[in-house]
């Protein structure tokens, strides 16, 4: 009888130990994920700072005249007439 109680106690403790170990490893994975997220947030903040420090376009690029607009053509060439669209058959 005593040995049966001891066996039950050992099995009970073993199952509690397994549950504790499973919880421990889940917590370790969660901590790893949290660290990865912190690192990604830090990298994102650095990228945003770098992007804010650099202008999107240089002002000189925006103010340079487009050569095609400044060309003087002696004669205005009208658009060539388009052929009529296909007519529906009646």
Z-matrix of the N, CA and C atoms (Angstrom, degrees):
N
C 1 1.439
C 2 1.529 1 110.93
N 3 1.315 2 116.31 1 -44.30
C 4 1.458 3 120.23 2 -179.63
C 5 1.516 4 110.68 3 -63.82
N 6 1.318 5 117.00 4 -38.05
C 7 1.464 6 119.64 5 -179.75
C 8 1.525 7 111.11 6 -66.59
N 9 1.331 8 117.69 7 -32.19
C 10 1.465 9 120.22 8 178.17
C 11 1.529 10 110.26 9 -68.21
N 12 1.306 11 116.87 10 -39.54
C 13 1.466 12 120.64 11 178.24
C 14 1.525 13 109.37 12 -65.78
N 15 1.329 14 116.48 13 -40.55
C 16 1.468 15 120.39 14 178.93
C 17 1.527 16 110.51 15 -64.55
N 18 1.323 17 117.27 16 -41.74
C 19 1.469 18 120.79 17 179.04
C 20 1.530 19 110.44 18 -64.07
N 21 1.341 20 116.25 19 -41.40
C 22 1.467 21 119.53 20 178.07
C 23 1.526 22 109.82 21 -62.44
N 24 1.323 23 117.79 22 -42.35
C 25 1.463 24 122.54 23 179.29
C 26 1.523 25 111.15 24 -62.88
N 27 1.311 26 117.11 25 -41.23
C 28 1.469 27 120.96 26 179.64
C 29 1.526 28 109.89 27 -65.55
N 30 1.330 29 117.54 28 -44.97
C 31 1.466 30 121.03 29 179.22
C 32 1.526 31 110.60 30 -62.83
N 33 1.334 32 115.47 31 -41.22
C 34 1.461 33 119.82 32 180.00
C 35 1.532 34 110.18 33 -63.28
N 36 1.308 35 116.72 34 -46.35
C 37 1.468 36 120.66 35 179.73
C 38 1.527 37 111.50 36 -65.35
N 39 1.328 38 116.31 37 -36.39
C 40 1.461 39 120.36 38 178.78
C 41 1.521 40 110.41 39 -64.23
N 42 1.322 41 117.47 40 -43.39
C 43 1.468 42 119.49 41 -179.92
C 44 1.526 43 110.57 42 -67.08
N 45 1.334 44 117.75 43 -36.26
C 46 1.469 45 120.16 44 176.90
C 47 1.522 46 110.59 45 -66.74
N 48 1.320 47 117.03 46 -38.81
C 49 1.461 48 120.96 47 178.49
C 50 1.525 49 110.49 48 -65.41
N 51 1.329 50 117.52 49 -42.46
C 52 1.465 51 120.84 50 177.72
C 53 1.528 52 110.97 51 -61.55
N 54 1.328 53 116.83 52 -42.27
C 55 1.466 54 120.29 53 178.91
C 56 1.528 55 110.41 54 -64.41
N 57 1.327 56 116.52 55 -40.23
C 58 1.469 57 120.20 56 178.96
C 59 1.521 58 111.02 57 -64.66
N 60 1.333 59 116.59 58 -42.42
C 61 1.465 60 119.93 59 178.82
C 62 1.527 61 110.90 60 -64.39
N 63 1.320 62 116.78 61 -40.99
C 64 1.465 63 120.28 62 178.72
C 65 1.527 64 110.19 63 -62.14
N 66 1.329 65 116.88 64 -44.30
C 67 1.464 66 120.71 65 176.56
C 68 1.521 67 111.35 66 -60.52
N 69 1.324 68 115.92 67 -42.74
C 70 1.464 69 120.74 68 -179.27
C 71 1.528 70 110.63 69 -59.48
N 72 1.325 71 117.13 70 -47.04
C 73 1.466 72 119.88 71 -178.02
C 74 1.529 73 111.62 72 -69.26
N 75 1.324 74 117.48 73 -34.13
C 76 1.465 75 119.53 74 174.92
C 77 1.525 76 110.30 75 -64.37
N 78 1.327 77 116.72 76 -40.54
C 79 1.463 78 120.05 77 178.21
C 80 1.522 79 111.36 78 -65.31
N 81 1.327 80 116.72 79 -37.66
C 82 1.472 81 119.79 80 177.81
C 83 1.529 82 110.32 81 -63.05
N 84 1.323 83 116.82 82 -42.99
C 85 1.462 84 120.20 83 178.56
C 86 1.520 85 110.43 84 -63.62
N 87 1.335 86 116.81 85 -40.16
C 88 1.463 87 120.83 86 178.63
C 89 1.521 88 110.22 87 -63.03
N 90 1.318 89 117.21 88 -42.48
C 91 1.466 90 120.72 89 178.85
C 92 1.525 91 111.01 90 -63.56
N 93 1.328 92 116.76 91 -39.64
C 94 1.467 93 120.04 92 176.96
C 95 1.525 94 110.61 93 -62.52
N 96 1.331 95 116.34 94 -42.15
C 97 1.465 96 119.94 95 179.15
C 98 1.523 97 110.94 96 -64.87
N 99 1.327 98 117.10 97 -39.35
C 100 1.468 99 120.84 98 178.33
C 101 1.519 100 110.14 99 -63.27
N 102 1.321 101 117.32 100 -42.41
C 103 1.468 102 120.76 101 178.83
C 104 1.527 103 111.05 102 -63.37
N 105 1.336 104 116.61 103 -40.83
C 106 1.470 105 120.12 104 177.70
C 107 1.521 106 110.61 105 -62.82
N 108 1.341 107 116.89 106 -42.28
C 109 1.463 108 120.58 107 179.51
C 110 1.523 109 111.08 108 -64.64
N 111 1.329 110 117.17 109 -39.84
C 112 1.467 111 120.40 110 177.59
C 113 1.521 112 110.26 111 -62.04
N 114 1.331 113 116.50 112 -42.79
C 115 1.459 114 120.94 113 179.90
C 116 1.527 115 110.55 114 -64.05
N 117 1.334 116 117.18 115 -42.90
C 118 1.464 117 120.73 116 178.69
C 119 1.525 118 111.35 117 -63.92
N 120 1.331 119 117.43 118 -39.86
C 121 1.465 120 120.64 119 178.05
C 122 1.521 121 110.70 120 -64.21
N 123 1.325 122 116.41 121 -39.85
C 124 1.461 123 120.58 122 178.57
C 125 1.527 124 110.42 123 -64.22
N 126 1.332 125 117.04 124 -44.87
C 127 1.466 126 120.88 125 178.53
C 128 1.525 127 110.91 126 -62.98
N 129 1.325 128 116.91 127 -40.42
C 130 1.463 129 120.75 128 178.80
C 131 1.528 130 110.84 129 -63.70
N 132 1.321 131 117.05 130 -42.12
C 133 1.466 132 120.51 131 178.49
C 134 1.525 133 110.60 132 -62.64
N 135 1.341 134 116.82 133 -40.87
C 136 1.467 135 120.17 134 178.68
C 137 1.526 136 110.67 135 -65.22
N 138 1.322 137 117.55 136 -41.87
C 139 1.464 138 120.63 137 178.26
C 140 1.523 139 111.14 138 -62.79
N 141 1.332 140 116.43 139 -40.15
C 142 1.466 141 119.69 140 178.60
C 143 1.525 142 111.03 141 -64.98
N 144 1.338 143 116.59 142 -40.53
C 145 1.464 144 119.73 143 178.38
C 146 1.525 145 110.51 144 -63.63
N 147 1.324 146 116.49 145 -42.89
C 148 1.469 147 120.23 146 178.86
C 149 1.520 148 110.95 147 -63.90
N 150 1.320 149 116.80 148 -40.56
C 151 1.461 150 120.24 149 -179.95
C 152 1.525 151 110.74 150 -67.47
N 153 1.322 152 116.86 151 -37.12
C 154 1.461 153 120.14 152 179.85
C 155 1.526 154 110.94 153 -70.13
N 156 1.325 155 117.51 154 -29.48
C 157 1.462 156 121.21 155 -178.40
C 158 1.523 157 111.82 156 -75.63
N 159 1.327 158 116.83 157 -26.78
C 160 1.464 159 120.36 158 -178.54
C 161 1.523 160 109.60 159 -99.62
N 162 1.328 161 117.51 160 131.25
C 163 1.464 162 118.07 161 176.11
C 164 1.528 163 109.76 162 -68.86
N 165 1.315 164 114.80 163 149.71
C 166 1.465 165 119.74 164 -179.05
C 167 1.518 166 109.86 165 -65.02
N 168 1.334 167 116.36 166 -47.19
C 169 1.464 168 121.50 167 177.54
C 170 1.514 169 108.11 168 -135.65
N 171 1.276 170 115.27 169 144.35
C 172 1.454 171 120.74 170 176.38
C 173 1.526 172 108.61 171 -72.18
N 174 1.331 173 116.75 172 140.34
C 175 1.469 174 120.43 173 -179.51
C 176 1.520 175 112.01 174 -59.90
N 177 1.326 176 117.54 175 -32.73
C 178 1.463 177 119.43 176 -178.99
C 179 1.525 178 110.89 177 -64.90
N 180 1.313 179 116.98 178 -31.87
C 181 1.461 180 120.21 179 178.32
C 182 1.522 181 109.40 180 -67.77
N 183 1.312 182 115.90 181 -39.66
C 184 1.460 183 119.36 182 -178.38
C 185 1.521 184 112.41 183 -71.08
N 186 1.325 185 117.77 184 -28.19
C 187 1.463 186 120.55 185 -174.56
C 188 1.520 187 113.74 186 -96.64
N 189 1.297 188 118.73 187 -2.63
C 190 1.458 189 121.50 188 178.91
C 191 1.522 190 109.03 189 -73.85
N 192 1.342 191 117.60 190 126.77
C 193 1.467 192 118.68 191 -179.96
C 194 1.525 193 110.94 192 -69.18
N 195 1.285 194 115.18 193 148.30
C 196 1.459 195 120.95 194 178.11
C 197 1.523 196 107.20 195 -83.01
N 198 1.341 197 118.61 196 123.36
C 199 1.466 198 120.97 197 -175.15
C 200 1.526 199 113.20 198 -59.63
N 201 1.322 200 118.04 199 -35.35
C 202 1.459 201 120.07 200 -177.63
C 203 1.528 202 111.67 201 -62.67
N 204 1.306 203 117.45 202 -29.97
C 205 1.461 204 120.17 203 -178.88
C 206 1.520 205 111.92 204 -77.00
N 207 1.318 206 117.61 205 -22.81
C 208 1.459 207 120.99 206 -176.77
C 209 1.521 208 113.28 207 -94.42
N 210 1.316 209 117.70 208 -3.22
C 211 1.461 210 119.70 209 179.84
C 212 1.525 211 109.44 210 -70.85
N 213 1.323 212 115.84 211 132.80
C 214 1.464 213 120.23 212 176.15
C 215 1.519 214 107.97 213 -99.57
N 216 1.280 215 115.74 214 114.87
C 217 1.462 216 119.34 215 175.19
C 218 1.515 217 106.93 216 -98.47
N 219 1.303 218 114.99 217 137.50
C 220 1.460 219 119.15 218 -176.79
C 221 1.512 220 111.45 219 -66.57
N 222 1.278 221 116.37 220 -38.41
C 223 1.459 222 119.99 221 -179.20
C 224 1.516 223 109.20 222 -122.88
N 225 1.281 224 114.33 223 137.25
C 226 1.458 225 118.62 224 173.43
C 227 1.515 226 108.05 225 -76.54
N 228 1.282 227 116.38 226 126.25
C 229 1.456 228 119.61 227 179.22
C 230 1.523 229 108.11 228 -98.85
N 231 1.321 230 116.79 229 115.86
C 232 1.471 231 118.39 230 179.85
C 233 1.524 232 109.87 231 -69.75
N 234 1.286 233 114.11 232 158.15
C 235 1.464 234 118.68 233 176.51
C 236 1.517 235 109.07 234 -62.71
N 237 1.316 236 115.63 235 142.88
C 238 1.463 237 118.61 236 179.34
C 239 1.528 238 108.44 237 -67.09
N 240 1.327 239 116.90 238 141.47
C 241 1.470 240 118.79 239 -178.47
C 242 1.522 241 110.40 240 -65.79
N 243 1.294 242 114.42 241 142.59
C 244 1.461 243 119.46 242 -179.73
C 245 1.518 244 109.30 243 -88.21
N 246 1.309 245 116.46 244 144.62
C 247 1.466 246 118.51 245 174.66
C 248 1.525 247 108.84 246 -67.47
N 249 1.329 248 116.81 247 149.42
C 250 1.469 249 118.67 248 -179.03
C 251 1.521 250 110.70 249 -62.61
N 252 1.297 251 114.05 250 147.32
C 253 1.464 252 119.24 251 179.90
C 254 1.520 253 109.20 252 -66.71
N 255 1.303 254 116.95 253 153.48
C 256 1.466 255 120.79 254 -179.89
C 257 1.514 256 110.52 255 -56.12
N 258 1.303 257 116.94 256 133.19
C 259 1.465 258 121.18 257 -178.03
C 260 1.521 259 109.61 258 -86.27
N 261 1.302 260 113.29 259 148.37
C 262 1.460 261 117.90 260 178.08
C 263 1.520 262 109.57 261 -74.28
N 264 1.296 263 116.75 262 140.26
C 265 1.466 264 120.39 263 177.41
C 266 1.516 265 108.38 264 -80.75
N 267 1.310 266 114.43 265 133.10
C 268 1.463 267 118.40 266 -179.81
C 269 1.500 268 111.25 267 -93.63
